[in-house]
Amino acid sequence: MDLTSKQRAQLRGLANSIDTILHVGKDGLGDNLIKQADDALEARELIKGRVLENSMLTAREAAEALAQATRSEVVQVIGTKFVLYRQSHNKDKKDRIVLVKDKRG
């Protein structure tokens, strides 16, 4: 599922108010970090992560690798921070993030 620019803008706005919950350190992307990201995406749909200075990965590399491992979308990468989104299938409909529809589609 590719996000449109309007959807990305909407998710970026929502991401401003959330706390960073993932930290990629010198160990890189281990199984525990991927599981943590996967669980957080299922519970929250939108998560913010940060790549620490001692990591061998850039924020872009970490975000894209995590997105691939968790079947999520990279919303944005700024400096050492990144935001991932994946629609939850277990959350109640009222708690889900409703993405704006693309006018062209």
N, C-alpha and C positions, 0 to 999 in steps of 0.2 A: 504494500500500500504506500504509494508516494504521496507525500503531503504537498498541497498547493502553497503558494507564497502567502495567501491569506490565512491558511490554517497554521503555517509556521509562525506568522506574526501573532496570531491569537495565542498559540502555545508559549511563545516568548514572553508575552504579557503575563500569562499565568505563572510562568517560571520565576518572574521577578520576586514574587512573594514567598517562594518556598525555600527551605533550608537545604544546604548541601548535605547529602547523606552518604555518598560514596566517595572513598578516597583511594586513588590508585597510587601505590607507593613503589618501593624498590623491587618488590616481588612481582610487579606487573599484574597481569590479569589471570589470577589463579581461579581454580574451581570455586572456592569460597566466595570470591568477589562476584563471579558470574552468577552464582546462586543467590547471593544477596541482592544483586541488581534485578534478577528475574522475579524474586519475591516482592521486591519494592515496586516494580512495574505493575505487577498483578494487583497489588493493594492500592497504589496511588495513581497509576497510569503515566504520571509525569514526574521524573526524578532529575535531580541535579547532582553532578559529580565534579570532582576536582582531581587534577593530577599533581601530586606533590613534587617538589624540586628534586628529590632523590630517585624519581622514576626514570627509566630508560625510554619511556614512551612520551610522545607529544600528546597534547590534549586531543587533537584531531585523530591520531592513531588509536588512542585508547577509546574514544567515543565510537569510532567506526567498528573496531573489533568487538566492543561490548554490544553495539547495536546488532551486529551479525550474530553473535552468540545468544542474544536474548530475543531475536526476531523483532526488534524495535526500530524506531526511526531516530536519527540524529536531528534534533530541532535546531540547535545552535552550538557553536564552539567559540568562546571568547577567552583569550589568554589561556589560563590553566583550567578554566571551568567549561563544562559541557552539560547539555540538557538532552535527555532521551524521553521518547514517548512511545507507548504501546497501549492500544485499547484493551481494557480489561474485559474478560468474559465472565468473571465471577461476581462482579459488583452489581448492585441493584442499578436499574436504569436511571433512577433519580440521582445517583451518586456519580455517574459517569461524566466525563468531559464530553460535551457535545461540540463537535467541530463545525465551523461554518461551512456551508455548502458552496461549491464553486459555481459561479453563474453560467459558465460556458458548458459545464457537464450536465 
